[in-house]
Amino acid sequence: MRFGLLSSVLLGFGLLGMWVAERVLDASGSAHTIVFWAAVLLVALACAGRAVDLRSARGDARRVELWLSLATGGVVLSLLVYGLSTEPALAWMGLEGEAAERPGALLEVAWPALLAVSLGALVFMEAAYRKMPIAEAVELRRVREAAGDGLAIALALVFVVSINYVARKRDVREDLSFFRTAMPSESTLAMVRRLGTPVEVVLFYPTANEVLDQLRPYFEAVDAASDKLTVKVRDHALAPALTRQHRIRGNGHVALLSGQGDAQRAETFQVGLELQEARRTLRTLDGHFQRAYARLVQVRREVHVTVGHDERSSSGIEGDGPGMRTRELTAALERSNITTRPLGMAQGLANRVPEGAPAVMVVGPRRPFAPEEASSLLRYVQHGGRLFAMVDPDVDHGLEPLLSGLGLRLERGVLTSERYHVARTRERSDRQLVYTKQYTSHPTVTLASRFSNEVATILVRGGALSRFENPAQLQGIQVQFPIRTPPEVWLDRDGDYEKDGDETETAYNVMAVVTVPRPQGEQGEEGRAVILADGDFVTDQVIRNPGNGLVLSDVFQWLLGEEQVVAETTTEEDVPIEHTQEGDAIWFYGTTFGVPLPVLGVGIWAAWRRRRRAAPDVKRGAEKKEPAPVSPSTSDPGASRADPAHDPASQGASRKEGTP
């Protein structure tokens, strides 16, 4: 008995079943177990069928069966490598944490490459071999060529994917995108409309220049926003006094001028004269203009940022990846003419916050504050200070005295959701990249609430906040929660990314705004604090997400009482796209089946139609052929009358009769 094509079919269904079990079904459910082991059984039957065919084959057919068995073995080996790449297998081998990163990455790359090569050869050999029904018809050359074609296609696919993987890991990028200059954002136009003193913008360019042509639409829109702002184009060589006063070395610069004569102040930035070198600046032109405008018009402000507790920072600490830093936040503050100053034990935080500090930021500490430091921050808010603290739920930050003094408690556990999460690595850990669009009408979420149909706020291993009732401390304190999660979220307390029996799905509060009245007898404004249960909320990995950026802008505006503290900008830069789980599934099925299936259907229809046209031609050709000679005994009417001249038996009989 020869199994033949049945073995390949069983193998295909087995692979499909494993994919469904691993990627579609819940790993903790009974359906996952049933489908997975059924798929393993199908793969085992396919291997058994190959072994039977190999044992019974002879001659050239045996060599072909050997090749098919080797390809099937490669598929099985790729499945074993996949099993070794999973987290439980790595832990079983004693590889955890950083020790598992490199072997795990190597195995994750090896198994799909081995699977693609083995399947490519198997499918093409099977397609050629099934057209050879008997052993005598086996053509080794055709089977060998088919295997080569399958290997070539598979290796080309592996090469392309590998190049893309290495380029992504090494952050190698080629700019092949459509180029367009950024236009002024609504924040920029609003800033210009509120302009109180005249400002002159000078574009230092020759009259005929391709970069100047790109700059004109932007500055024409800015010029139209306010009568207080004017835009001029001047050649560097024709304005020697102005360029010498403000040290402008040549064409290719943009200058913002305020005042007259020797008291005139200027802020400049360089764009460039050649379009190729100016492309990057033109894409982010709005941010460059905002930065120069803020330095020229707005009063320079300060925000104290706590240090000494391994906080998130623009430089980061050892082990921090690029996404864990806050370079984008620093750039946004600089655009608004806000400087940051360190605040830690060395700056007297254990005693008190410096007098006159307009605001204090705590950005994701990973080492605990001293009790004296936490108490100092609490007293700062109670006496009219402004605090923005972002803390992680699974880190010992030592800020419990501060939170309880503000009427808050940080719950134990990390926000996790099977539905409302961002698919970044397609591992179970993605469930803790929770996103939400649940906002209230509080000023700290005005913009995010306005655009809630278009944006969402992302939380990276965030936590939940709740009220902490302590009447002795909370007299007059008001607590509100402007951001909540969707209801299908739970707090994962054991780190298994699964919802256990004591972990309940509900809507959790992730940000709290607190107002604290001044003590009796003191004059001044109320204290304000914003507490966010996510230390990564403003790190580079998520701050470019509009939902996070809009919340950050509104929080600063509410804390400092000034508009457009951290203004949004328009940019034409390409940014990474974050897919939700549902969106990622749509893209996957759309590109895997939605596009190829119609093309395959057209191909099948064209082949069927070509065969239909060829069939009548074959029939007519057969009719035109001469009829084959037929036996006289069956077709010739005169066969019953034997012709002695043509009948050897008759001739022999005659000769016998005539013999003397």
N, C-alpha and C positions, 0 to 999 in steps of 0.2 A: 504493500500500500504506500502510495506517495502522497504526502500532504501538500507539497508544492506551495501554491499561492496562499493556501489557508494559513500557513505559518506566518506569513507577512501580515495577513489581515488580522490575525489574533494579536500579533505584536503591535500593530497600529492601534487597535482598540485598547490594548493594555496601556500604552503611552497616553492615550486620551483619558482613560480613567484615572491615571496617576495625576495628570494635570488638573482634572476636575477636583480630585481630592485635596490637592495641595493649594490650589489657587482659588477655588470657588467655595468649597464647603468649609464649615467651621471645624477646626482641628479638634475641638473638644466634643463634638457630636458623634452619635452612633453612625450617622450616614457617612461621615468621613471614613470611619473604620471599615465599614462594609465595602464602600467603593474602592478604597485603597487595596484591601486584600483581594478583592475580585480582580483588580488590575494586575496585581502580582501573580495571581493564578493564570491569567491570560498570557502574560509574558513567559511564565514557566512552560505552559502548553506549547507556545510558539517555539521555544528552545528545544523541547522534546520532539516536536515535529521535524525540526531541522536535523536533529541527531538521527532519527529514523531514516530520513531521506539520504543522509550521508552514508549510513551503513549499508543501505540496499543498492546504492548507485554503483555503476561500473563504467570504466573507460573515461571518456571525456565528460560524461555527465557527473562522475564522481568529483572531478576537479571543479566543476561549476558549483556543485553542492558544497564543497569545501569553502569556496569563496563566499557563498551566501551564509554559511555558518559563521565564518570569521566576521562578516559585517553584523550579523545578529549578536555575536558576542561583544562587538564594540558598542552596540546600543545598550546591552546589559551592563557593561563596564561603566558607561557614562552615568547610568542610574545609580550605581554603587558610589561613584565619585560625588554625585549630587548628595547622596545620603551622608557622606563624610563632610560635606561643606556646611551642613546644618549646625545650629548652635548646640543641640544636645550631643551630637557626635564629636564636635570639637572639645566640648567639656569632658566627654568620656575619654578622649585622648590626652587630657590634662592640659589643654590649651584654652586659656581664658583671658579676657581683657586684651591688653596690647599684644600678648604672646600669640593670640589667635588671629590677629588682623591680617598678617601677611600670608600664613597658610590658608586661612579662610578665603582671602581674595584670590589666591592662586587656584584653589579648587573651584570657586565660583566661575572663573574664566575657563578652566579646563573642561568641565563637564558639558557645557553647551557646544564647545568646539568639537569634542569627541562625538557627541550625539549627532551633530550636523554632518560630519564626515561619514560616519557609519550609515546613517539613514540615506544620505545621498547616493552612496555606492549601492546599498541594498535595493532601493527603489528602482534605479536604472537597470541593474542586473536582472531583477525580477521581471521588469517589463520586456527585456529582450529574451529571457529564458522561457517565458510562458508561451512564446511563439514557436517553440521547438518541442512538440508533443512526444516525440519518441527519441530514444537514445541515439539512433543513427542520424538524426537531424541536428544534433548539437553542434554548434559552431563556436569554438572557443574564442576565435578572433572577434566575433560580434559581441559576445558577452564581455570580453576584456575591454573593448572600446566603449561599451555602455557604462561599465564601471568607471572608466577614465572620465567620461563625461559627467557622471554624478559627482566624482571626487573634485573635478575642476570647479563645478558650480558651488559645491559646499565649501571648498577652500577659499574661493573668491568671497563668499559670504562671510566666512570667519575672518578673512583679512580686513574687509571693510569694517566689520564690527570691532575688531581689535584696534584698528587705527583710531576709530572714534572713541573707544574706551581709554586708550592711552592719552589721546589729546585732551579728553575731559579731565582725567586725573592730573595731568601736568598743566592744565589750564592754558593749552595752546589754542589760540583762536585766530582765524583769518576773517577779515572784514569783507564779506561778500554781500552785505545787506544794501538795500536801497537807501541812498543818502538823502536826508532832508534836514534843514535847519529848524531848530526848536522855535516855537512861537511863544509870546509872553503868556504866562498863566494868569488866571483870575486874581491870584494873590499879588502878582507883580502889578497888574493894572490897578488894583485897589490901593496898593502902596503909593503909586504915582498920583492917583486922584486925591489923596490926602496931603499932597505936597504943599507945604506952607511957604517955603522960600524958593526963588527961582533956581533951577538947575539946568546947566547946559551940557549936552552930550556931544562930544566931538569925535568923529570917525576919521582917523588919520590914514587916508588912502588916496592914491591917484584916482582921477575921475573914471578911468577905464580899468576896472579890476573885477575879476570873477568872484572874489571873496566879498567885495563891497556889494555886489549884486545879491549875494545871499543875506547880507546884513540888513539891507534896506527894508524888506517887509517887516522884520521884527521891530526895528526902531521907528518905522512909520506908525505901527500900532501903538507903541509906547508914547510917541509924540501926540497922537490923537487923544490920549486918555486925560491929558491935563494941559491947561494953558501955561502952567508954571514951568513946563519942561520943553526945551527946544533941542532939535537935533541938527547938527551941521556936519558937512564933509570938508576936510581941509587936507591939503598935501603937506607933509612934514617939512619939505623944503621951503614952502611959502609962509610958514608960521614960525620963524626962528625964535622970537621972544617967548612965545607960549611954550614951545617944546623945551627951551632951555630952562625956563622957570620951573617946570614940572618934571624935568629930566626924562623926557620922552625921546628915545634914541632913534626912532625911525618910523616909517609907515607900518601899518599892520596892528596898531593899537587902538583901543577905545578908551576915552577919558571922560569922566563925569566931573564937572566943575561947579563949584558953589562960591559965591562972593565975587568981589572985584579987586583989581590991582594986586598989591603985594599981599593982601589978606586972603586972596583967593586960595581955596583948598581944592585938591584934586584926588580922585581915586581912579586908577587905571588898571586895565588888564589887556593882555596880548591875545590876539586872535591869529594873526599870520597873514602873509601876502599870497601864498600859494594854496590853492584849494585842497590839495592832498594833505598838507600839514595842518590846515585849519579845520578839517572835518570833525575831529574830536571835540574841539572847542565849540564849533557851531552846533553840534548835537546837544550840548549842555549850556548853550548861551544864556538861557534864562537864569540858571544858577549863578553864573559869573556876574550877570548884571545885578541880581539881588544882593550878592555879597558886596560889590562895590557901592551900590546904592545905600545899603545899611551902614557901611562904614562912613559914608559921606554925610548922611542925613540924621541917622539915629544916634542917640547917646549910647556910648559903650556900656554894656551891663556885664555883670558877673554872676556866675552860678558856681557854688561850692560843691565839689564832688568828693564823696568820702573815699579814702584810700587806706591801705593797710590790712584789708580783709579779703584779698584776692578778688576784688570786684571786677566785673567786665570793664575793659578799657580798650582804647584804640591800639595800644601796643600788645595787650594780652599778657598771659603768663605762659610758662613752659607747658606744652601739651595742648594749648588752645589752637584750634584750627582757624582759618580765615573767617569763617562764619561766626565764630564766638567773640569777635572783636567789635568795637563800636566806632569804627572810622566814619561810617556814614552819619552817625549821630553827631560826632565832632564837626564834620563838614556842615551839617545843617545848622548847628549853633553858630558857627563862624559866619555863615551867610546872613544870619540875623544880628551880627555884630555882638555876639555874646561870647565872652571868654569864660573858661573854666579854671577854677583854682582848687588845688588839693586841700582836703580837710580830713585830718586823722589825728592820731595821738600826738604827733609832733607839732601839729597846729593848735593844740589845746582842746581837742574835741572831748577829752575825758572831763574837762572842767565846764566848758560852755562853747556854743557856736559863736564865732567872732561877731562882734557888734556890727549891725548894719548889713549883714549878709542877706541879699534879697531872696535867695532860694538855695536849698540843699537837695542834692540828688544822691540816692543810694542805688547803685546799679548792680544787682546780682551778686552780693557777697557770698563767698564760699568758705570763709573762716569767721568764727563768731566775733561779734562786737563785745567789748567789755561792758559789764553792767553800767559803769559810769558813763560810757559813751552813749548807750541807749537812753539813759535818763537825761543826758544833755540834749539829745535830739527831741525828746518829749517836752522838756522845758522850753525849747526854742519854738515849738509849735504853739504851746500854751501862751506864749507871750507875743503872738502875732507873726511868727515865722511861717515860711512856706516850704513844704517838704514833699518830694516825690520819691517814693521808695518802691523798688522792684525786688522781690525776694522769692526764692524757690521754696517749694513745700518740702523737699527731701534733703535740705541742707541745714546744718546747725549754724544759723546766722546770729543767734544771740539777741534778736530784736523783740523777743516776747514782751519785755517791759514796755517798749514803745507801742506795740500793737494793742496790748491790753489797756494801756493808758488812753488810747484813742478809741476804745470800745470795740476792738476787733480781735478775732481769733483766726489763725491760719490752720485749717483742717489738715489732718494727716492723710497722705495719699496723693497720687498724681492723676490729673484729669486724663481719662482714657475713653475713647469712643470707637466703636466698630464702624459707625456710619459717618460721623462728622469729623473726619480726619484728612489730612493732606497726604497723598501717596508720594513719598519721596524715594524710598528705597524698596518699597513693596514688601517689606518685612513687617512682622507683627509690631515692632517698635514704632512704626508709623502711627499706630493708634493713639500715641501720646502727642501727636502734632494736631491738636484739636483746633478747629476753627468755629467761629460763632458770628452771627449777625443779629444777636439779641441786644438791642440798645434801648435806653430810656431817653427822656427828653432833657437830661442834665447838660449844662454847658460843656462839660468835658468830652461829650460825644456828639456834639452838634453836627459836625461834618460827616462823621461816620454814620449817624442816624439818617441824615439827608440822602446819602448815597448807599443805603443798606441793600438795595436791590442789585448793586454793582460791585460792592466790596465786602470783605469779611476780615475779621481780626484773627490772627493766628497766634496760638499759645504753644510754646515749646516746653513740654513737661511742666505745664502750669499747675496751679493749685486752686483751692477754694477758700473763700473768706466767709466768716459768719460773725454775727454780733456777739460781743462779750459784755454782758450786763454787770456793771459794777457801779451802783448808785453813788458811792463815795467819790469815784473818780470822774463820772460821766455827767456831772451837773451841767446842763446846757449844751452838751456836745451833740451834734447832729451827724448821723451816718446815713449815707445813701450808697446804693450799688448800681452804677450806670451800665455795667456790662455783665451779662449772664450767659451761660452756655445753653445749648439746646437741651431738651429733656433726656435724650438718649446718651447720657454721659455718666460714667461712674468714677469713683476715686479708687485707683489701683493701689492697694496698700502692701501687697506682697511682691510686686515687680514681675508678675507673670503675664501681664498684658491681657489677662482674661478676667471676666466678671465672675467672682466667686459668690458664695451664698450670702456673705455679710456685706457685699459691695452693691449698693443700690443705685439704679439709674434714676437720675433726676436732674433738674436744672440747678447749677451751682453759680454762686457769685464769684467773679474773678477780679473785679476792681471795686474799690471803695473810695469814696470822697468824704472827707471829714472836715467839718467846721468847728472850731473851738473858740468860744467867746473869751475875751480878755478877762483876767481876774478883776474883781471889784476894786474900784479905785484907780485902775490903770487906764490910760488913754491910748487910743490907737486902733488899728484894724484887727479884725478877728484872725486867728490862726487858721491855716488851710493845709490839708495833707491829702495826698493821693497815694493809696497803697495798691499795688498791682501784684498779684500772686504769680509772677513769672519773671525770673531774673534775666531771661533772654529776650524780653519783649522788644528791646531797642538794639539788639545785636544785628550785625550785617546780614545774617541769614534771613531775617524777616522784616527789617525796617523799610525795605523798598516795597514791601507789600502795602498797597494804598490803605488798607484797613488799619494797619499799625501806624503809618505815618500821619493819617488824619487824627487819630486819637492822641498821638504825641503832640501835635500842633495845638489841639484844643486844651490839653492838660496844661501846657505852658501858658497859654493865654489865660486860663482860669486862675492859675497860681499867681502869676505876675500882674494880672489885671491890665495887660496891654495886648493890642491886636497884632496878629501876624508875628508872634514871637518866633515860631518855627514855621515859615511859610512854605507852601507846596511849590514845586517847580515843574515845568514841562521839560521833557527830555526825549530825544529821539534815539537814545542808546538802547541796544538790545539787552533785555533783562531776562533772567531765568524765569520760566513759566512753572508755576506750581499748580498741579492738577489735584482736584479732589478725587476721592475714590470713585464716585459715580462718573465724573468726567473722564478719568483715566480709563475706566472700563469701556466707555463709549468710543474713545479714540482707539483702544486696542481692537475691539470687535469691528469697528468701522474700517480700519486699515488692514486687518487680517482677513476679513470675510467680505465686507461691504464693497471694497474696490476689486479684489481679484475675482470674485464669483461672477460678476457681470462680464468681465473679460473672458473668463473661461467659458461662460455660456455662449458668447458670440463665437468663440473658436469652435465649440462643438456644433453649433448651428451651421457654420460655414463648411465644416467637414462633412456633415450629413447632407447638405445641399449639393456639394461637389460629387459625393457618391451617387446621389440620385440622378445627376446629369450624366454620369459615366455609365450607369446601368443600361440605358437604351442603346448606347453605342456598342457595347459588348454584345448585346443580343442581335443587333443587325449584322455585326461582323460574323457571328456564328452562322447566320442564315445564308450568307454569301458563299460559304465554303462548299466544295464539291462533296457529294455524298460518298461515303466509304463503300468499297466493293462488298457485295453481299454474296453469300453462298448460294449456288444454284439450287441446292436441295431445299432451301427454305424460301427463296424469293422468285426464282425463275419458273414461270408457268410450264415451261417445257422440260422441267427437270425430270418429269416422269418418263419422258421419252429420251432414253439415253442415246447419246451420239457415239457410235462406235469409233469414230475418228478421234474422239477426245477421251474415251473411257479406256484406261489401261487394262482393266479386267477383260473388257470385250476383245481388245486387241490380242490379249494373251490367249483367250479362248479360240479365236479364229486361227491363230498360228498352230494351236494344237490340232484343230480339226483338219487343217491342210497338210499335216505332216504325213508322209507316206508310212 
